[in-house]
């Protein structure tokens, strides 16, 4: 399934379903494939950053650049796996793991103070100064029992976000 | 930085409200509800780390977005799969291609012959008598458009009062295809604003459409906007000029949705009369507010509105939208920091 032919075989659907741990039903995977082909305009098998940015709702999102780094060069199977955190069948752990990966930009399994600052900057833009951002982050970290030098791992994220009713779901339209 | 955001907030809501109304669309009206709720209470670490609403919006856009839907052709369902429908369909093919099609070509050719043989003499010989010449040219353009519509055996119903030749008025309509122009020209010889095309379309533009008073623009030239705006203003001032028709969406849309109107048509200092085209009905009325006009057109023709500019087919959205989100999140963080 390297090149995107317009035909998705039953074997392909099952392979993709396995890869994403059955987070999506077979119809949803077919729908996602149609969407993937719609976005991949030059038909090269993956969606380029430019093609993602041509979706206005995505382009205006403050975290679009970060997500582009994670979405770059994904083929369809990996694309579905990426979106599996947003399925209604995904566990809380999967969702927290996804959020952790967004923060952990160097991928070493530890989130530093600066990585958290970077995301805060993306979300607030020029409306909060660098100094204020550091102040805010330091304050809430201290209150939660961490320091500026703490390196948070996934278990920490699970503890912080775990019991708060995380809502992170999208519905795949099935015609 | 806080000073700057305070300055923004203190801008009077009544002053410049028309400006902000036109420039700042209410994105919140169109985004899926429940996207960013207003959180309360003291700021905690989890509030800063929980980026799930933003991520959900991004994933939602990846999976499906309203802008792409505007340009998707709605597939028609096959109906001739039956044992009695299929032979009827075959018969239909014979009738349509063997009989009706040559007839249509004939009607169209006849129309062009009549039009060309009348138009060029009128155009060249009556150079001195402008008023008569213009009247005849208008009549001839309306005639050739009627021939077009007849060759498609189009049935067009016009609702509402006919446009009259008055100064200081401009007509706006939604845009689905090139046919919109012909359908409307048949009723009244409008002057339109069009992209300059090369080739034989350009030839048509230079000769016939020029005489109607049509205005050209070039999307790729940035200075062009000022020139075109001036030409538009001059046109609506003149009492003898043909009524001006503008398609504010700026691009063809699939007739199930309407994209944001560009504000040029509404800044000419004259009455705006909306025309709704749904390959079913048309109406005319008089209003000012472009949002309201678009609402009326969308409601009347049964179209869904989206907050996206048709030009996003060619360019990226402005940073305004992203900054709005950032500003609201920043305000919320700072406010909750103050709370004890």
Interface residues (C-beta under 8 A of the other chain):
Chain A: X32 X35 X38 X39 X52 X53 X54 X55 X56 X57 X58 X59 X60 X61 X62 X63 X64 X67 X71 X83 X86 X95 X98 X99 X102 X103 X116 X119 X120 X123 X124 X125 X126 X127 X128 X129 X132 X136 X137 X139 X140 X141 X143 X144 X146 X157 X160 X161 X164 X166 X167 X168 X169 X170 X171 X172 X173
Chain B: X1 X2 X4 X5 X43 X44 X45 X46 X47 X48 X49 X50 X51 X52 X53 X54 X55 X56 X57 X58 X59 X60 X61 X62 X63 X64 X65 X66 X67 X68 X72 X308 X312 X316 X317 X321 X322 X323 X325 X326 X327 X329 X330 X331 X333 X334 X337
